[in-house]
Amino acid sequence: MLLFTLKFVDDLCGAMVALGFTTTSNGLLQMTDKRLPELAKSLKRELLPNHVAIIMDGNGRWARERGRPRVFGHRRGADSVRAVVEAADQLGVKVLSLYAFSEENWGRPPHEVMAIMTLLNTYLVKERDELLANNVQLRTMGRLERLPPKTLRLVRDTEAMLADNTGLVLNIALSYGGRSDIVEACRSVARRVQAGELAPQDINSEIIEASLACADLPPPDLLIRTSGEQRLSNFMLWQMAYTEFYFTSVHWPDFGKEEFVRALHEYMLRQRRFGLVLDEPKERRGGVAGAAVAAERHE
């Protein structure tokens, strides 16, 4: 009976794999897309988003499901950062913005905040030579003056080291909040009015946008949020007025190149209108329908 049961289980597992299931790190079966290699090949460069933003959520939940401390999840999440940066670079994405640490995250337990800063220090030291070799430029946005001195020094040194690179722009949001970004932009405009450089009636959205963090970068075309949550959490509020959203229940430590390809493929199937009525054929989707409009808005 035992041998029969074992053979049945083995046959069942083989059948599940044939149907497209695989085993996760915690022993659960999950559906995989056997067409992923084909999906990656089908990604047309002209349809890819220029700017992908990611809210990297679920490190703590991923660790808790395994009976481990939250810091363990943050460590594993660093592997996903590496994988997604590599994939974005290889596929031709121009800007990748990662929400690494929000203004609100300072309210977390001090030991977790320190662990996150230590992981950031380790990532910068460990990865910057490879980023340099791959022509990746590092940018940051947020209230960096709140970072620990060592972390701030490493961030600035790495930015300077990669400043002349012309490939993928890796934009990391640290101590960042979208509301604060808008408030600072308004203060900057107000100072110009106070100095007599700008008349109040001349203030428009382009002037405010030009005062936002990383104003020289295009707005995100695609936002990816992991771990099942479906909100912006104060991330690039102004810049995401016409961004396409992609939500997945996959926790960030399990989000790798395959999941990134899935998100890009989903983006390709969407038609972007930017408030217009576009009479486009169905095959012209993703970044094509409205891409010219987006380019004009950013120029």
Secondary structure by P-SEA (a helix, b strand, c coil): caaaaaaaaaaaaaaaaaacccccccbbbbbbccaaaaaaaaccccccccbbbbccccaaaaaaaacccaaaaaaaaaaaaaaaaaaaaaacccbbbbcccccccccccaaaaaaaaaaaaaaaaacaaaaaaabbbbbbbcccccccaaaaaaaaaaaaaacccccccccccccccaaaaaaaaaaaaaaaaaacccccccccaaaaaaaccccccccccbbbbccccccccccccccccbbbbbbbccccccccaaaaaaaaaaaaaccccccccccccccccccccaaaaaaaaac
